[in-house]
């Protein structure tokens, strides 16, 4: 009898172990974001993944529109579709959920072999509540908008009412519960919770209930000396009291940021309790160079100046992401710097679908980012004219086409900190990259000479360098030339090119097209034309 009991016990142990292994592996394969030495990686199928994305238009996630969406994704050579799901469609009747939209997106995405980031259009979409279900829109007393100081209302939902919060939590939890059940393949790799939340037309809510909250003491999470220092409150020894006492002229904006962030934190936590995919919130930006007041932009969202408040208020949110519709390299590079933080993976989920934005993919990679996507790739207001294709689709498609076959390698090199990049700025001036024992000098003139005339009327050049090993570099670029200067231990030595191999990647392996020499390397160094190309370059120190 004892022998039989031991056999049964062993059998139970091995069955349990197998169960743990099978389902543990499944759980481990859920996409996640990891951090190492201040750099981040989005892990998909167990390996770093870089999102070469495309976002559809706001109202394109309907069965009749999706073929056009997927056609655009295919033309782009994108690996990820960012597409909204609508609260009004998912819960048209209170408490009754319809997930057919999610089913359609999953089915077609798997057929097209692309990953998906779902955008939860719910309480907020660009500061408004236009994607709330109709049954909520009709009940303005229970689900109110923000009240101005003068008592009128604005077209932005209030974050200070529990009924709205509870309805959003319930719906989002239902979405995540359904995804966990139906998406065993992990087609969906991230979730955006709300869309550009905040308020236009009033810095905050001045309703009676919001006023009562504003007069209460500031939450202790915001009184940490390190956080106050980030908010430029340098003497925190005597800070205490209500919002006005602690934050002065920024009190209204900071209260709004805390209120919106706490609301979305609870929605996010409810969703993660069902299925813990990575989740982010996107930001409608303010000017990062001028520190404007909140009546000049969407107040309460994760703009650069309130990132510390959002981090304290919403620990369940994995990252805060900038939507980039600005122009000018100084402004955009500043945005990337502000959002690439040790506690915040850099991700650009929306950028204007224009040729000038393509070059910032390189900068996102160099700063340890996890992805990039232009908005409106299925442009349904265009007739796909020649001009539209040249200025919108082609630049991104060319870039994605050459990067996609080495995406996994780039994602790993990115995580390991091996990528550096420069972009052409408005002055068309040369850019330098420090590589330790080498300095790379990148010229954006037409023939590789310093001060040569720029190739285009607008700055489009870019170069990315991956240091594969000592004296061996992978170069990817357009509209520039590169030359090297010995520094560090190579200082004072002559050098020459051992090989400059032009080629491309196929399933992660470099395939040689030709070896460049002579005119291709002797006049201004290796060069890159208007289409992106890949060079594997070895330097020899003499």
C-alpha positions in Angstrom: 0.0 0.0 0.0 2.8 2.4 0.9 4.5 1.6 -2.4 1.3 2.4 -4.3 1.0 5.7 -2.4 4.6 6.6 -3.2 4.0 5.8 -6.9 0.8 7.9 -6.9 2.7 10.7 -5.1 5.5 10.7 -7.7 2.9 10.6 -10.5 1.1 13.6 -9.0 4.4 15.5 -8.6 5.4 15.0 -12.2 1.9 15.9 -13.5 2.0 19.0 -11.4 5.6 19.8 -12.6 4.5 19.4 -16.2 1.5 21.6 -15.6 3.7 24.3 -14.0 6.2 24.0 -16.9 3.5 24.2 -19.6 1.5 27.0 -18.1 4.5 28.8 -16.5 6.1 29.0 -20.0 2.9 30.4 -21.3 2.8 33.0 -18.6 6.5 33.8 -19.3 5.7 34.4 -23.0 3.3 37.2 -22.2 4.8 40.4 -23.6 6.6 42.5 -21.0 9.0 45.4 -20.6 12.3 44.9 -18.8 15.0 47.2 -17.7 18.8 46.8 -17.6 21.3 49.6 -16.7 18.7 52.2 -17.4 17.8 50.8 -20.8 14.6 49.0 -21.7 13.4 46.3 -24.0 9.9 45.1 -25.0 10.1 41.4 -24.8 7.9 39.5 -27.4 8.1 35.8 -27.8 11.0 35.8 -25.3 13.2 38.2 -27.2 13.6 42.0 -27.6 11.2 43.4 -30.1 11.2 46.9 -31.7 7.8 48.2 -32.9 8.0 49.3 -36.5 4.4 50.5 -36.3 1.6 52.2 -38.1 -1.4 53.7 -36.4 -4.8 53.7 -38.2 -7.1 56.7 -38.3 -9.4 57.1 -35.3 -12.5 55.6 -36.9 -10.9 52.9 -39.1 -11.3 50.0 -36.7 -14.6 48.7 -38.3 -14.8 45.6 -40.5 -15.5 47.6 -43.6 -12.4 49.8 -43.1 -9.9 47.2 -41.9 -8.9 45.9 -45.3 -7.7 49.4 -46.2 -5.8 49.5 -42.8 -4.1 46.2 -43.4 -3.2 47.1 -46.9 -1.4 50.2 -45.7 0.4 48.2 -43.0 1.6 45.7 -45.7 2.8 48.6 -47.9 4.7 50.0 -45.0 6.4 46.7 -44.2 5.3 47.4 -40.6 5.4 44.7 -38.0 2.8 46.2 -35.7 -0.6 47.8 -36.1 -1.8 50.3 -33.6 -5.6 50.4 -33.8 -8.4 51.7 -31.5 -11.1 49.8 -29.8 -14.2 51.8 -28.9 -16.0 51.7 -25.5 -19.2 52.8 -27.3 -19.0 49.7 -29.6 -17.9 47.3 -26.9 -20.5 48.2 -24.3 -23.5 49.7 -26.3 -25.9 48.7 -23.5 -24.7 49.0 -19.9 -23.4 45.7 -18.6 -23.6 43.9 -22.0 -20.4 43.5 -23.9 -19.7 43.0 -27.6 -16.2 41.8 -28.4 -16.7 41.2 -32.1 -14.5 44.1 -33.0 -11.6 42.6 -31.1 -12.3 39.2 -32.7 -12.1 40.8 -36.2 -8.8 42.6 -35.4 -7.2 39.5 -34.0 -8.3 37.3 -36.9 -7.0 39.7 -39.6 -3.8 40.5 -37.7 -2.9 36.9 -37.4 -3.7 36.4 -41.1 -1.4 39.3 -42.0 1.3 38.2 -39.5 1.5 41.5 -37.7 1.4 42.3 -34.0 -1.2 44.7 -32.5 -1.3 47.5 -29.9 -4.9 48.1 -28.9 -5.9 51.7 -28.1 -8.6 51.9 -25.5 -10.8 54.9 -26.5 -12.9 55.3 -23.5 -13.3 58.2 -21.0 -10.7 60.2 -22.9 -9.9 60.7 -26.5 -7.9 63.8 -27.2 -9.4 65.3 -24.0 -13.0 64.6 -24.9 -15.5 61.8 -24.1 -16.7 61.3 -27.6 -16.1 57.5 -27.5 -18.1 56.9 -24.3 -21.3 54.8 -24.8 -24.4 56.8 -25.6 -26.0 55.7 -22.4 -23.3 57.6 -20.5 -23.4 60.7 -22.7 -27.1 61.1 -22.1 -26.6 61.0 -18.3 -24.6 64.2 -17.8 -25.5 64.4 -14.1 -23.9 61.0 -13.3 -21.1 61.3 -15.8 -20.3 65.0 -15.9 -17.9 67.1 -17.9 -15.5 69.6 -16.3 -16.9 72.8 -14.8 -15.1 76.0 -15.5 -14.5 78.7 -12.8 -17.5 80.6 -14.2 -19.8 77.6 -13.8 -20.0 76.7 -17.5 -18.9 73.3 -18.8 -16.2 72.3 -21.3 -16.0 69.3 -23.7 -13.8 67.3 -21.4 -14.8 64.6 -18.9 -14.2 65.2 -15.2 -11.7 62.9 -13.6 -13.2 63.5 -10.2 -16.5 61.5 -10.3 -16.6 57.9 -9.1 -19.4 56.8 -11.4 -17.3 57.4 -14.5 -14.3 55.7 -13.0 -16.2 52.6 -12.0 -17.8 52.2 -15.4 -14.5 52.6 -17.2 -12.8 50.1 -14.8 -15.5 47.5 -15.3 -15.4 47.8 -19.1 -11.6 47.7 -19.4 -11.4 44.8 -17.1 -13.9 42.9 -19.3 -11.8 43.7 -22.4 -8.6 42.4 -20.7 -10.3 39.3 -19.4 -11.6 38.5 -22.9 -8.1 39.1 -24.4 -6.5 36.7 -22.0 -9.0 34.0 -23.0 -8.9 34.6 -26.8 -5.4 35.7 -27.5 -3.2 32.8 -26.5 -0.9 33.6 -29.4 -0.1 37.0 -27.9 -1.0 38.9 -31.0 -1.7 41.9 -28.9 1.6 43.1 -27.3 0.6 46.3 -25.6 -2.4 48.3 -24.5 -2.9 52.1 -24.6 -5.2 53.1 -21.7 -7.3 56.1 -22.9 -6.0 58.5 -25.5 -4.3 61.9 -24.9 -6.2 62.4 -21.6 -6.6 65.9 -20.1 -8.7 68.9 -20.6 -9.1 71.8 -23.1 -10.7 75.0 -22.1 -10.1 74.8 -18.4 -7.0 74.0 -16.5 -8.9 71.8 -14.1 -12.4 70.9 -12.8 -14.0 73.6 -10.6 -17.1 71.6 -9.6 -18.1 71.6 -6.0 -16.7 68.1 -5.5 -13.4 68.9 -7.2 -13.1 72.1 -5.2 -13.5 70.2 -2.0 -10.6 67.8 -3.1 -8.5 70.8 -4.1 -8.7 72.2 -0.6 -7.6 69.0 1.0 -3.9 68.3 1.9 -1.7 67.2 -1.0 -1.2 63.4 -1.0 1.9 62.3 0.8 3.2 60.6 -2.4 3.8 64.1 -3.9 5.7 65.4 -0.9 8.8 63.2 -1.3 11.8 65.5 -1.5 13.1 63.9 -4.7 9.8 64.4 -6.4 9.5 68.0 -5.3 13.0 68.6 -6.6 11.9 67.3 -10.0 9.0 69.9 -9.9 11.6 72.6 -9.2 10.6 73.0 -5.5 14.1 73.1 -4.2 13.4 73.8 -0.5 11.0 71.1 0.6 11.6 71.3 4.3 8.5 73.4 5.1 6.2 72.1 2.3 2.8 71.0 3.6 -0.9 71.9 3.3 -3.4 72.0 0.5 -2.7 72.2 -3.2 -2.5 76.0 -3.4 -0.2 76.2 -0.4 2.3 73.6 -1.7 2.3 74.3 -5.5 1.3 78.0 -5.8 0.8 79.1 -9.4 1.0 75.5 -10.7 -1.5 74.2 -8.2 -4.4 73.9 -10.6 -2.4 72.0 -13.3 -0.8 69.7 -10.8 -4.1 68.9 -9.2 -5.6 68.1 -12.6 -2.5 65.9 -13.5 -2.9 64.0 -10.2 -6.7 63.6 -10.7 -6.4 62.3 -14.3 -3.4 60.0 -13.4 -5.1 58.5 -10.4 -8.2 57.8 -12.5 -6.3 56.1 -15.2 -4.1 54.2 -12.7 -7.3 52.6 -11.3 -8.5 51.7 -14.8 -5.1 50.2 -15.7 -4.8 48.3 -12.4 -8.2 46.8 -13.0 -7.2 45.6 -16.5 -3.8 44.3 -15.3 -5.5 42.3 -12.6 -7.2 40.3 -15.5 -4.3 40.2 -17.9 -1.0 42.0 -17.3 0.1 43.2 -20.7 2.4 46.2 -20.9 0.2 49.4 -20.7 1.0 53.0 -21.5 -0.7 56.4 -21.7 0.1 58.8 -24.6 0.6 62.6 -24.2 -0.5 65.5 -26.3 2.6 67.6 -25.9 3.3 71.1 -24.8 6.3 73.2 -26.0 9.2 71.6 -24.2 11.5 74.7 -24.7 9.3 77.5 -23.3 7.6 76.1 -20.2 4.2 77.6 -21.1 1.2 77.7 -18.6 -1.4 75.0 -18.8 -4.1 77.2 -20.4 -1.9 76.9 -23.6 -2.2 73.1 -23.9 -4.1 70.0 -22.8 -4.0 70.2 -19.0 -3.7 67.1 -16.9 -2.1 64.7 -19.4 1.4 63.3 -19.0 3.2 66.4 -20.4 6.9 66.6 -19.7 6.6 68.9 -16.6 4.2 66.5 -14.8 5.9 63.2 -15.5 7.0 62.9 -11.8 3.3 63.4 -10.7 2.1 60.7 -13.1 4.9 58.3 -11.9 3.8 58.8 -8.3 0.1 58.6 -9.0 0.1 55.7 -11.5 2.6 53.0 -10.8 0.7 50.4 -12.8 1.3 52.3 -16.0 4.5 51.0 -17.7 5.4 54.1 -19.7 4.3 57.6 -20.7 4.6 58.2 -24.4 4.9 61.4 -26.4 2.8 61.9 -29.6 5.0 63.9 -31.9 3.4 66.4 -34.3 5.9 69.2 -33.7 8.4 70.4 -36.2 12.0 71.4 -35.8 14.8 69.1 -34.6 15.6 71.1 -31.5 12.1 70.7 -30.2 11.7 67.1 -31.1 15.0 66.0 -29.8 14.2 67.7 -26.5 11.0 65.8 -26.3 12.8 62.5 -26.8 15.3 63.4 -24.1 12.5 64.3 -21.6 10.7 61.0 -22.1 13.7 58.7 -22.3 14.1 58.2 -18.6 15.4 55.3 -16.4 11.9 54.9 -15.1 10.2 55.5 -18.5 10.9 53.5 -21.7 10.9 55.7 -24.7 8.1 54.9 -27.2 6.6 57.2 -29.9 3.2 55.7 -30.6 2.1 58.6 -32.8 4.1 60.9 -35.2 2.8 62.9 -38.1 2.9 60.9 -41.2 5.3 63.1 -43.0 8.8 62.5 -44.5 10.6 64.7 -42.0 9.6 62.4 -39.1 11.3 59.2 -40.5 14.8 60.1 -39.3 13.7 60.1 -35.6 13.3 56.3 -35.7 17.1 56.2 -35.6 17.1 58.6 -32.6 14.6 56.5 -30.7 16.7 53.4 -31.2 19.8 55.2 -30.1 18.1 56.4 -26.9 17.0 52.9 -26.0 13.4 53.2 -27.2 11.0 50.3 -27.9 9.1 51.6 -31.0 7.9 54.2 -33.4 4.7 54.7 -35.4 3.3 57.3 -37.7 -0.4 58.2 -37.4 -3.1 57.8 -40.1 -1.3 55.3 -42.4 -4.5 54.3 -44.0 -5.2 57.9 -44.8 -8.9 57.9 -45.8 -8.9 61.5 -46.8 -6.5 61.1 -49.7 -6.8 59.6 -53.1 -3.2 58.2 -52.9 -1.9 60.8 -55.3 1.8 60.6 -56.4 2.6 63.5 -54.2 1.0 61.8 -51.2 2.9 58.5 -51.8 6.2 60.3 -52.1 5.8 62.5 -49.1 4.1 60.0 -46.7 4.1 56.4 -47.5 7.4 55.9 -49.4 9.9 57.3 -46.8 8.5 55.1 -44.1 8.1 52.1 -46.3 11.7 52.3 -47.5 13.0 52.6 -43.9 10.9 49.8 -42.5 11.7 47.5 -45.5 15.4 47.7 -44.7 15.1 47.6 -40.9 12.5 44.9 -40.6 14.7 41.9 -41.5 17.2 42.9 -38.8 14.6 44.1 -36.3 15.4 41.5 -33.7 19.1 42.2 -33.9 18.5 45.9 -33.7 16.3 45.5 -30.7 19.0 43.4 -28.9 21.8 45.9 -29.9 19.5 48.7 -28.7 19.0 47.0 -25.3 22.8 46.4 -25.0 23.5 50.0 -25.7 25.4 49.4 -28.9 23.5 51.9 -31.1 24.3 55.5 -31.7 22.7 57.9 -34.2 22.7 61.4 -35.6 20.1 63.3 -37.7 20.5 66.2 -40.0 19.3 69.4 -38.4 18.0 72.6 -39.9 21.6 74.1 -40.3 22.7 71.0 -42.3 25.8 71.0 -40.2 28.1 68.0 -39.6 27.4 65.8 -36.6 30.0 63.8 -34.6 29.6 60.5 -32.8 32.0 59.4 -30.1 32.9 55.7 -30.5 35.7 55.5 -27.9 38.7 54.8 -30.0 37.1 56.5 -33.0 35.1 59.6 -33.8 32.6 59.3 -36.6 32.1 62.6 -38.5 28.9 62.7 -40.5 28.4 65.2 -43.3 25.0 66.0 -44.9 26.3 67.8 -48.0 25.8 66.3 -51.4 29.3 65.0 -51.9 30.6 64.4 -48.4 32.5 67.6 -48.0 32.1 69.9 -45.1 29.9 72.8 -46.0 28.7 71.2 -49.2 25.3 72.2 -50.4 22.5 70.1 -48.7 20.9 67.4 -50.9 17.3 68.5 -50.0 15.6 71.7 -49.1 14.6 70.2 -45.8 16.9 68.2 -43.5 16.3 64.5 -44.1 19.7 62.9 -43.6 20.4 60.4 -40.8 22.9 57.8 -39.8 22.8 54.9 -37.3 26.0 53.2 -36.1 26.1 49.8 -34.4 29.4 48.9 -32.8 29.6 45.1 -33.4 33.1 44.6 -32.2 36.4 46.6 -32.0 36.9 48.4 -35.3 33.8 46.8 -36.9 30.6 48.8 -37.4 27.2 48.4 -39.0 26.1 51.6 -40.7 22.6 52.4 -41.7 21.7 55.8 -43.3 20.4 58.1 -45.9 21.6 61.3 -47.5 25.0 61.6 -45.8 28.7 60.6 -45.9 30.8 59.4 -43.0 34.5 59.6 -42.2 36.4 58.3 -39.2 39.0 60.0 -37.0 41.2 57.9 -34.7 40.9 58.8 -31.0 41.6 57.1 -27.7 44.2 54.4 -28.1 44.1 54.9 -31.9 45.0 58.6 -31.6 47.9 59.6 -33.9 47.6 56.5 -36.0 46.8 56.2 -39.7 43.9 54.0 -40.7 42.3 52.6 -43.8 39.1 50.7 -44.6 39.6 46.9 -44.5 36.2 46.3 -46.1 33.1 48.3 -46.7 30.5 45.7 -47.5 27.2 46.9 -48.9 24.3 44.5 -48.4 21.1 43.8 -46.6 19.7 41.5 -44.0 17.6 38.4 -44.7 16.2 36.6 -41.7 18.8 38.2 -39.4 21.8 37.3 -41.6 23.8 39.9 -43.5 23.9 39.2 -47.3 26.6 40.8 -49.3 25.6 42.9 -52.4 29.1 44.3 -53.2 32.3 45.5 -51.6 32.8 49.3 -51.9 36.2 50.8 -52.7 37.8 53.5 -54.8 35.4 56.3 -55.6 32.8 54.9 -53.1 35.0 55.4 -50.1 38.0 57.6 -51.1 36.0 60.8 -51.7 34.4 61.9 -48.4 34.1 58.4 -47.0 31.3 55.8 -47.4 28.1 57.5 -48.6 24.4 57.0 -48.4 21.8 58.1 -51.0 18.2 59.0 -50.8 17.2 55.4 -50.1 18.4 53.8 -46.8 21.3 51.4 -47.2 23.4 49.1 -45.0 27.2 49.0 -44.8 29.3 46.6 -42.8 32.5 48.5 -42.2 35.9 47.3 -40.9 38.7 49.7 -40.0 42.4 48.9 -39.9 44.8 50.9 -37.8 48.2 51.2 -39.3 
